[in-house]
């Protein structure tokens, strides 16, 4: 990748371990660091001088990415800054308040944006219109773009993993008749922000295990717009899980199949 940075060579054991007392940085698992390092290197995600805004939902994936990026920030030869932002859609079922003292204890610049996304969705969407999940995703993404610009960031990091990419591919084929998945690294339409997904090669079970073992303060049910609603994505997740029991390397095959769909990193 650019600047000859080999993220996959960074050794996870060099990071601080978890300690009792106030919140502290936790050593990421070797497998998670390796997966993230490969993806970052393959798609030239992080470059010298980048100012990265992490979209922090408070779920296991984004909290795992927070600790993984901090690990890389400390040990990689390329220097970058790391900030975090949570978008609160003002749902009674989502309380991001524990994140503020947690990020403060870690020393991470943190922005909490609260907007009535759920209320607006209820006013805007009908049975025949877009899904709550898609609407909420668009709104949150727009808010992250604005915050990134206000904070002088040129990169937004999102925590979708290989399972998410595979589910997106299957949904696109089954319900859209197209071969599409999430891009690990792309430029937004305005051309001023790069969006990266460092966990593009990581499995959900890796983030789940790390968050559990590290005792991260996971906020559960952090996609409030979709509560109690049947989801195509959940059905795909279940289908792939069943297939993986029979074909253990199915996600390796899916990654190989998706690679031409992921695009090339922006210049």
N, C-alpha and C positions, 0 to 999 in steps of 0.2 A: 504494500500500500504506500501512499505518499509518506514522505519523511522517513522511509525505511523502518517503520514501527512494527515490531513483532509482538502484538499483544498476547498471543498464545504462549509466548515464552515466559510471561510473568509468573512468578511462583506464589501461589496462594498462601503458603505457610509463612510468608514474610509479613502478613497483615496482623494487626492486633487481634488477640483473642477476646472472647466475651468474658466480662468480669462482673462480679456482683456489685451492687450499688447503682449509681446513676447510669443511664443509658450510655452504651459505648459501641464503637464500631466492632462488628463481628467478622471474623475470618470467613470468607465465602468458601464453599466446598471446592475442591480441586476440579471436579467435573464441570461445575457451573462456570468457573473462571476460564477453563479451557474452551468450553462451548462459546462463551461470549468473546473470548480473544480471537477465536477462529473467524467468527462472523464479522467482528470489527475489522480484522485484517483483510478478509476477502472482499469486503465492500467499502473499504477506506472510510469508515464511519467517523473516526475521531482524528482531528488534525491539530497541529501545533497552534496554540492560541485560541482554540474554540472556547466559547462560553456556552455551556450546555444547560438547558432547562429540562429537568425531569418531570414528566407528568406523573405525579404521585397520588394514586387513588387511596392508598393505605392498604391495598390488598397484598397478598403474598408475593405476587409477581413484581409489582413496582417497588415494594420494600426490599426485595432481594436484589433488584437492579440498582437501587440506591447504594447498597453495601458493595456490590460488585464494581460499580463505577468508582466508588471511593477507593477501593483496592487498586484499581488501575491508575487512578489519579496519583496515588502515592508512589507507585513502583514503575510506571511506564516512562520511557524517555521523552515522550511528547507531553507537553504541559497543557492542561485545560482547566477551566473553572467549572464548578458544579453547583447549580441552584435547583430548587424544587418548588413545584406549584401544585396545589390541590384545588379542583373545581368542585364546590359544594352546590349540588342542584336543588338544595333546600327541600329535602325529603325527610319526613319524620323517621324514616328507617335508616338514615345515614348520618352518623355523627363523627365528623373528622376532627373534633376538638383535641383528642389526645395527640394528634400529630404535631401540633404547634410546640408543646414543651419537649417532645421527643426530638424534633429537628433542632430546636434551640440547644439541647444538651449535646447534640452531635456537632454543633457549630456550623450548620448548613443554612445558608440564606433561604428563607421559606416564605412563600406567598400563598395566602388562602383567599380564593375568589369565591364569593357566595352570590349565586344568582338563581332566580326562581324558574329553573329549566323545566322541572316537572310540571309546575303550574302552567307554564306556557305551552308545553306539549299537550296537556289536557284540553287547552283552548283551541289549539291549532289542528291536532290530528283527528282524523275520522277513521271509520272502519276500513275505508278504501284507500286511505293515504299511507304515507310512510310509517314504518314501525317506530315505537317509542325509542328502541335501542339506537336505530339509525339517526333519529332526530337528536337524541341526547349526545350521541357521539359527535355529530357535526357541530353542535353548540359548544361542547367542551373543547373541541379542537380549535374553534375560532377564538375562544377565550385564551387558550394556551398560546396561540399565535400573537394575540395582543400583548399578553404579559411578557412573552419573549422579547418583543420589540421594545416594550417599556423598560425592561431590565438589561437591554443591550446584548441579548443572547442571539447567536446565529444558528444554534442547533437545538432541536427538541428531541428528547429521548423518550420513547414509549416502550412499554414492557411486554408487548405481545411476544409469545414464544412459538416454537415449531408446531405445537398442537394447534394454536390459533391459526397459523398459516395453512395447515393441512385442512382444518375445518372450513376455512374460507374457500379453499380450492374446491372442496366437495360441494359446498353450498352453491358456488358459482356454476359448477357443472350441472348439478341436479336441478336447480331452480332458475338459473339464468342462461343456461346453454352456452356458457363461455368458459374459457380457460384463464382464470385469473386468481391471483392470491395477493397478499400484502407484500409490498416492496420493503426490503430491509433498509434501504437508503434512497431517498429521493428529495427533489427540490419542490417546494410548494409552488402554487400557481403564480404567486407574486414574484417568485425568484429570489426572495431575500432570506429564506429559512430552509435549512436542511433538516429532514426528519429521519431519525435513525431508530432501528429496532435491534439493539445489541443481543437480545435473546433469540434471534431468528433461528439459531441452531439448537437452542436449549429446550428441554422437555419440561412440561408442566410439573411432572413428578419431581424434577430437580428443584424447582423453586418451592414447591410444597414442603419437601424434606428439609431444605435449608431454613425456611421460615420457621418450621416447627422446631428443629434442633437448636436454632439460634434464639428461640423465644422472642421473635420479632412481634411488635404490637399490631398484629393484623386486625384490620377493621373488616369484618365479614359483611357479606351482602352489599358490596359497594357499587352495584349497578342498579340503583333504586328504580329507574324508569322501567325496568323489565321484571320487577317482582311479580310473581304469581302469573306470569304470562307464558304460554307455551312458546318454545323457541326452537327454530330450525337448527340453530347452532348446538343446542344441547342434544338434539337427536343425532347430529353428526358426531358429536363427542362420544356418545354411547355406542354408535355403530363402529367407530374406529377402535374404541376400547375392546369391543368384542372381537374384531378382526385381528387386533394385536395379540390376543391370547392364542390365536391359531397361527398367525404369521408374525413372529416377534420382531422381524426387521422391516415391518411395513412402513414405519416412519422414515427409515433410511431410504427406502424406495421412493416414498412420496417426496422427500427432499431432493433426490436426484431428478425426479420428474418436474418439480417446481423450479429448479434452478434457472432454466431458460426464461421463466415467467417473472423472475425477480428483478430483472433489469440490471443496468450497470450504474455504478455510483456517479453522481453528478460531478462535474469538473470542479 
